[in-house]
Amino acid sequence: MKKIAIIVVALLIGGAAFSQKMMTRVGEIKFDATVPGAMDEVIGTNKTVSSIFDKSTGEVVVQAMVKSFKFKSPLMEEHFNENYMESDKLPKASFKGKVLNYDGKTGSYDVEGDLTIHGVTNKVKTKMTVTSEGAKLNIAGSFTIKLADYKLEVPALAKKTLAETAKITIKLPLENK
């Protein structure tokens, strides 16, 4: 019985040591829908983004709670959550995809997958940079989305301050799971 227990513990420890999955709960997503030249910036930052990355397959999943985006102005944050994102009804934004041809090295990689915002899912393809810091990995990059593609309408009164596109910037500091 002791031998079986020792074997099971050794397998569990060995499996954890060779795990290819990395994760974070302190990733960051920045949402910037500022109209160029506008007086007010429309920038929200979420620093509680969760992600899991499988180094062996390149698969990556990212999830953010919409209400965790913070803006300079409480009124802007309220409008973001209530009028545009409907965060009580649609509380999460997510990405599920793959870092293509990931070979374990630092560098620039194509990333593609399904981005879900406001309950709408669209295919996304962009470039991300993967860097390492000892045992940690960082995945970072940015891309632009059209708000209308996610059923996010810009009212006529807001067109001077809210762009019809948003730049999404992602930083994922990953550690072994």
Secondary structure, DSSP 8 states (H G I E B T S, - for coil): -HHHHHHHHHHHHHHHHT--EEEEEEEEEEEEEE-TT-SS--EEEEEEEEEEEETTT-EEEEEEEGGG-B-SSHHHHHHIIIIIS-TTTS-EEEEEEEETT--SS-EEEEEEEEEEETTEEEEEEEEEEEEEETTEEEEEEEEEEEGGGGT----GGGTTTEEEEEEEEEEEEEEE-
